[in-house]
Amino acid sequence: MGCCFSSENGLEPSSTSSLLSGPQRKYVDNTGPPSSARQYRPPDRKDTIPGDDDGLVVSKMKPIVIQSMNKTFQDHEKLYNDISKSYQDMLNELHCFKSAFDKETSGIPEMTKCVRILVHRCGKTSLEVERRKNCVQVIFSEQTLMKNSLKDPQEIISSLQHFNSMNKHLEKVLERSHSIQNSINILLKDEESIQRQVTKECLPADQGPGAMYNVKENMRTLEQMLKNIDVIKEKSDAKLKDVIESSKGFFENAE
């Protein structure tokens, strides 16, 4: 027989209380863990140390039969996936940008060298650099570039577009990562009250243990997300510093 607490014993207000209150719609999770409650200990996990473009995948959030709680976990999964995708998109754009200068840099396309080569290819085209907190954008006239470029203008335009796109993804990562981590930390601090809420729902015997197990598993997934975002922020900060330093090269054709 499963444990059940009266719903009259309310939880103390918390940062997630609004997400866990109100009428809940139930659904049955047929993919639950073993039937014995003693077997609901989450398995040990080895922490991954993400590289530039790998190691960022985390376990999918497990379904919870309490609808609002399930939505909370799914929302955080989406937030994490969005920032992870922006990071991957940034790396892809950076790769596309650098690949245009492989030949001139002997296969070692450092950002500063790439920008200098790009500026030279632009000829007398005026390039304006717009600097924001976490982003650098190059403003240029395609029409002027078509007239003044020293190489295929479409190739140069593509390089400038990759540079700008890479910066926009970088800006998104750095501006959103902090708030996402704060939100995850709030959930982790509320883990005990969330577990009490599961107990208070008086779920059927075939749902209660599974719901508690899935909550614990989701909390471990949130912890891994936090670690991954730390790595994403650290690497993105390094990329931004590189971009800011290399962008000084755009002023070389200012006169």
Protein Blocks (a to p, Z undefined) as FASTA:
>chain_A
ZZdddfklccdddfklmmmgcjddddddfkbccfblklmcccddddddddfkgokaccdd
dddfblklmmmmmmmmmmmmmmmmmmmmmmmmmmmmmmmmmmmnnopacfklmmmmmmmm
nomaccdddddfkbccddddfklmmmmpcbdfklmmmmmmmmmmmmmmmmmmmmmmmmmm
mmmmmmmmmmmmmmmmmmmnopafklmmmmmmmmmmmmmmmmmmmmmmmmmmmmmmmmmm
mmmmmmmmmmmmmZZ
